[in-house]
Structures are given as C-alpha cells and as structure tokens.
C-alpha cells in the first residue's frame, strides 16, 4: 500500500470484524461502543505501514495493530474514569453511559484482549512483541501516575514534565513503530531507530497539543481551547513561562494556578494566562521545542537502512501528524 488513508481503511475493516456479539453483553458492549467512536488510528497505521516498508507484511501485522489500538483504548477508558470526564470523542464516556464498575471491568478485559492478539505470532517474534508491550504498558501506567502526582505538586520541573509525556504518550508511538519493524523483519538497529523516531515525534506532538490547547482554534483542534488552563495543568507552556519570566510574572502565573477556576472566572483566567504565556516568550519557546523534537525525529530516519521512498513515507506521516492532517 502507498498511502496513509489506505492503511487506515485496511485497519478499520479489521476492527469492524472484531466488534462482536460476545456474551455477556454487559461486558463487551462498552468495548464495542468505545472502539467504534472513531479516532485517528495513528498507532495501528504505524504498525501496518512499518511492517510493509520492511517486508510487505501488513496483513501479518494486523493482530499487532489491533493489540496496540485496543490497548490504547483501554487506557482511554480508565483515564476517563480517573479524570471524571463526561465526553470521549464527542460522545458520553463509558463510565457515565453504563456505570463505574462496568467501565473498570470492560477496560480490564481490553487489556487482556490486547495480549491475546499477539498469541498468533510464533517465537521468537511472539516473545519480542510481548516483551515490548509489557514494557510499554508499565511505562504508560508510570506516566499516568506522574500526571496525577503533578496535579498536587508545586515543584515539578520541565524535565520531569517531559519525562511524564514521554511515558504517557510517546512510548506507545515508539512501540507501534517497533512492532511493525519486528514483524517486517527489520534489523535490531533499524527497529530501535524507528522506536526513537516515534518517541521524539510523540513528544513533539504532545508539546504541540499543549500549545494548541491555549492558542488553537476550537474547530480544528477538536477540544475546548484553554481547558488545560482551567484545570491548572502545568503543561510545557507553564514551564517555559516559569523558566523565561521575571519574578513578577512567575508570581502572577503561580497565583492563577493555585486556585480552582469557577465558571464565572474561567474566561478571565484564560485571557490572563495566555497573555503571560506570550509576554514571557513561553508561546514562542514551546513552538521552537516542537520544531526541535520533530527535526530530531526526522534525523533518526536518515540512518535507516531502507529506501528513500520508505523514509519519505515516515516523514510524510510525521508532517501530517504535526499539521493535524492525519
């Protein structure tokens, strides 16, 4: 296959076949519901595309692609519980549409299903894929715990924040690429280069997500602009403002982030904090970090022992992802 859309279409067909009438429906209906809400499917697309680039084995990679997508949605189901989120992709979250216990148990089954998809691979590939998913799953949980811890900590530095988003977001992107590489028969060095590419690109994506939360357009961004500010989330913009701002600006910023936001005060808070992000240079510095991480990711591609066409396919994916065209 030659286009990202083609890989998406191939995966959607496989996912549709997965949605079943398994019993008890109280356990499996919430899973089917969440999996059919849509999404970019970027992680499974990376599994299929990478496998194809190395060996033309995208059909062989479908179980692994299903594994990473089901695992990703498992994390979303449990994240929504922890965040008390009312919506997921514009629809009611599982714990509100059903109940809390159902969301916990259905999420648990999704984690088990993710590993079951890998059972069709023979050793040594099965061992490699399972170990990779084991490591990734543990790291994602660590990232989630850091994220929760940071909500009540006032002394979190930028490096700690970057490590958190690496664990919570970037490792699964790297895992998807490395799984596809392993299935396609890539060398260990190429598989690691693609993992590193995914880690860097995933970090750049999350930094850009932080920026767009404050300065993006609601329609194109797909989320409420200023949501992180309202929730007192210390994103990359906050850290850059602390690093680059003067004493007075840092004090004002920390004062805004030390209190809960009322509905009446939310607009005022968003306006004041985004102004600080601009005045301190945090907005420009964050955009510069996006470019830095993206270019570092693309640099990893140059060392790959694949055709230039293959390298361009990965670069196109990266550009489309960063431009929100994926």
C-alpha positions in Angstrom: 0.0 0.0 0.0 1.2 3.5 -0.7 -0.9 5.9 1.4 -1.8 6.6 5.0 -5.5 6.5 4.1 -5.1 3.0 2.6 -3.7 1.7 5.8 -6.5 3.4 7.8 -9.1 1.8 5.6 -7.4 -1.6 5.9 -7.3 -1.4 9.7 -10.9 -0.1 10.0 -12.1 -3.2 8.2 -10.2 -5.4 10.6 -11.5 -3.5 13.6 -15.1 -3.8 12.3 -14.7 -7.5 12.1 -13.5 -7.5 15.7 -16.7 -5.9 17.0 -18.8 -8.8 18.0 -21.8 -10.1 19.9 -19.8 -11.8 22.6 -21.6 -12.6 25.9 -22.2 -11.2 28.4 -23.1 -8.0 26.5 -22.8 -6.0 29.7 -19.1 -6.7 29.5 -18.5 -6.4 25.7 -21.0 -3.8 24.6 -19.0 -0.9 26.2 -15.8 -2.1 24.4 -17.6 -2.2 21.1 -19.0 1.2 21.8 -15.7 2.8 22.6 -13.8 1.2 19.7 -16.4 2.5 17.2 -16.3 6.1 18.3 -13.6 6.8 15.8 -10.2 8.3 16.3 -7.1 8.8 14.1 -5.9 5.2 14.4 -2.4 6.5 14.1 -0.8 3.8 16.2 -2.2 0.8 14.3 -1.5 2.6 11.0 2.2 2.9 12.1 2.3 -0.9 12.8 1.0 -1.7 9.3 3.0 0.9 7.5 6.3 0.0 9.1 5.8 -3.8 8.5 5.1 -3.0 4.9 8.2 -0.8 4.4 10.5 -3.6 5.7 8.8 -6.7 4.3 5.5 -6.1 2.7 3.8 -7.9 5.5 1.0 -5.6 6.5 -1.6 -8.5 6.7 0.7 -10.3 9.1 0.9 -7.1 11.2 -2.9 -6.7 11.7 -3.1 -8.7 15.0 -0.3 -6.4 16.4 -2.1 -3.3 15.1 -5.3 -4.5 16.9 -3.3 -5.1 20.0 -1.9 -1.5 20.2 -5.3 0.1 19.3 -7.2 -2.0 21.9 -4.5 -1.3 24.5 -4.7 2.5 23.7 -8.5 2.5 24.1 -8.2 0.6 27.4 -6.0 3.4 28.7 -8.6 5.9 27.5 -11.5 4.1 29.2 -9.6 4.1 32.5 -8.3 7.7 32.0 -11.8 8.9 31.6 -12.7 7.3 35.0 -9.8 8.9 36.7 -10.5 12.3 35.1 -14.2 12.1 35.7 -14.5 13.0 32.0 -18.1 13.4 30.6 -17.1 13.0 26.9 -14.8 11.0 24.7 -14.7 11.9 21.1 -17.9 13.9 21.5 -19.8 11.0 23.0 -20.7 10.1 26.5 -17.9 8.2 28.3 -18.4 4.6 29.2 -18.5 5.1 33.0 -21.4 7.6 32.6 -23.2 5.7 29.8 -23.1 2.5 31.8 -21.5 2.7 35.3 -18.2 2.9 37.0 -17.9 -0.8 37.7 -18.7 -1.7 34.1 -16.0 0.7 32.8 -13.4 -0.8 35.1 -14.2 -4.4 34.2 -14.6 -3.7 30.5 -11.3 -1.9 30.5 -9.6 -4.8 32.2 -10.8 -7.2 29.5 -9.5 -4.8 26.8 -6.0 -5.1 28.3 -6.3 -8.9 28.2 -7.6 -8.8 24.6 -4.5 -6.7 23.6 -2.2 -9.5 24.7 -4.4 -12.2 23.1 -3.9 -10.6 19.7 -0.2 -11.4 20.0 -0.8 -15.1 20.6 -0.9 -15.8 16.9 2.8 -15.0 16.4 5.4 -17.7 16.8 8.6 -17.5 18.8 10.9 -15.7 18.8 8.7 -12.9 17.4 6.0 -13.6 20.0 8.5 -13.1 22.8 9.8 -9.9 21.3 6.4 -8.4 20.8 5.1 -9.4 24.2 8.1 -8.1 26.0 7.8 -4.8 24.1 4.1 -4.4 25.0 4.9 -5.4 28.6 7.5 -2.6 28.9 5.3 -0.1 27.2 2.2 -0.9 29.3 4.2 -0.5 32.5 5.6 2.8 31.3 2.2 4.2 30.3 1.0 3.4 33.8 4.0 5.2 35.3 3.3 8.2 33.1 -0.3 8.3 34.3 0.8 8.2 37.9 3.3 11.0 37.4 0.5 13.0 35.7 -1.8 12.5 38.7 1.0 13.3 41.2 1.9 16.5 39.4 -1.6 17.9 39.9 -0.8 18.4 43.6 2.9 19.2 43.4 4.1 22.7 43.1 7.8 22.0 42.4 7.6 19.9 39.2 10.3 20.9 36.7 10.3 20.9 32.9 12.5 17.7 32.7 10.0 15.8 34.9 7.1 17.0 32.8 8.9 15.9 29.6 9.6 12.5 31.1 5.9 12.2 32.0 4.7 12.9 28.5 7.3 10.6 27.1 5.9 7.8 29.3 2.2 8.6 28.9 2.1 9.4 25.2 5.4 8.8 23.3 6.3 5.3 24.3 3.2 3.8 22.7 4.0 5.6 19.4 7.5 4.1 19.6 6.1 0.7 20.4 3.8 0.7 17.4 6.7 1.5 15.0 9.0 -1.1 16.6 6.3 -3.8 16.5 5.8 -3.2 12.7 9.6 -3.2 12.2 10.0 -6.5 14.0 7.1 -8.1 12.1 8.6 -6.9 8.8 12.0 -8.4 9.6 13.9 -5.2 10.3 17.4 -5.4 11.9 17.6 -4.6 15.6 19.3 -1.3 14.8 16.6 -0.2 12.4 13.8 -1.3 14.8 15.5 0.8 17.6 15.9 3.8 15.2 12.2 3.7 14.5 11.3 3.4 18.2 13.4 6.5 18.8 11.7 8.3 15.9 8.4 7.5 17.5 9.5 8.7 20.9 10.7 12.0 19.6 7.7 12.6 17.3 5.3 11.6 20.1 6.9 14.1 22.4 6.7 16.9 19.7 3.0 16.0 19.2 2.2 16.4 22.9 4.1 19.7 23.2 2.2 21.0 20.2 -1.0 19.7 21.8 -0.1 21.8 24.9 0.4 24.9 22.7 -2.9 24.4 20.7 -4.8 24.0 24.0 -4.0 27.6 24.7 -3.7 29.1 21.3 -5.5 26.8 18.8 -8.8 27.1 17.1 -11.6 25.1 18.8 -13.0 23.8 15.4 -9.7 22.5 14.1 -8.2 21.5 17.5 -11.3 19.5 18.4 -11.2 20.4 22.1 -12.1 23.3 24.3 -9.3 25.9 24.0 -8.0 26.9 27.4 -9.0 23.6 29.0 -5.6 22.9 30.5 -5.5 26.4 32.0 -8.9 26.0 33.6 -7.8 22.7 35.1 -4.5 24.1 36.3 -2.4 21.7 34.3 1.2 22.7 34.2 1.9 22.0 30.6 5.1 22.9 28.6 3.8 26.5 28.3 3.7 26.8 32.1 7.2 25.5 32.5 8.5 27.8 29.8 6.9 30.8 31.4 8.5 29.9 34.7 11.9 29.5 33.1 11.7 32.7 30.9 9.5 35.0 33.0 10.7 37.6 35.6 9.9 37.3 39.3 6.6 39.3 39.0 5.4 37.2 36.0 6.2 33.9 37.8 4.3 35.0 40.9 1.3 36.1 38.9 1.3 32.8 36.9 1.6 30.6 40.1 -1.2 32.7 41.7 -3.6 31.8 38.8 -2.6 28.1 39.0 -3.0 27.9 42.8 -6.8 28.3 42.8 -9.7 26.4 41.4 -11.4 28.0 38.5 -15.0 29.0 38.7 -17.2 29.1 35.6 -17.6 32.9 36.1 -13.8 33.4 36.2 -12.7 30.9 33.5 -12.7 33.4 30.6 -10.7 36.0 32.6 -8.2 33.3 33.7 -7.6 32.0 30.2 -7.1 35.6 28.9 -4.7 36.5 31.7 -2.6 33.3 31.5 -2.3 33.3 27.7 -1.2 36.9 27.9 1.5 35.7 30.3 2.5 32.9 28.0 3.0 35.5 25.3 4.8 38.1 27.4 7.3 35.6 28.9 8.1 34.1 25.5 6.7 30.8 26.5 4.5 30.5 23.4 7.4 31.0 21.0 9.7 28.8 23.1 7.1 26.0 23.0 6.8 26.2 19.3 10.5 26.1 19.0 10.6 22.9 21.0 8.1 21.3 18.6 10.4 22.1 15.7 13.4 20.8 17.7 11.9 17.5 18.6 10.4 17.0 15.1 13.7 17.6 13.4 15.4 15.3 15.8 12.8 12.6 14.9 13.4 13.1 11.2 17.2 12.8 11.8 16.7 9.3 13.0 15.1 8.4 9.7 18.3 9.3 7.8 20.2 6.4 9.4 17.6 3.8 8.5 18.8 1.1 6.0 15.7 1.4 3.8 14.8 3.0 0.5 14.4 6.8 0.2 10.8 6.2 -0.6 10.3 4.4 2.7 12.0 7.3 4.6 9.7 9.8 2.8 6.7 7.7 3.9 7.6 8.1 7.5 8.4 11.8 7.1 5.1 12.4 5.4 3.4 10.7 8.3 5.3 12.9 10.7 4.4 16.1 8.8 0.8 15.2 8.5 0.6 14.4 12.2 2.2 17.7 13.3 0.0 19.7 10.9 -3.1 17.8 12.2 -3.9 16.5 8.7 -3.8 12.9 9.8 
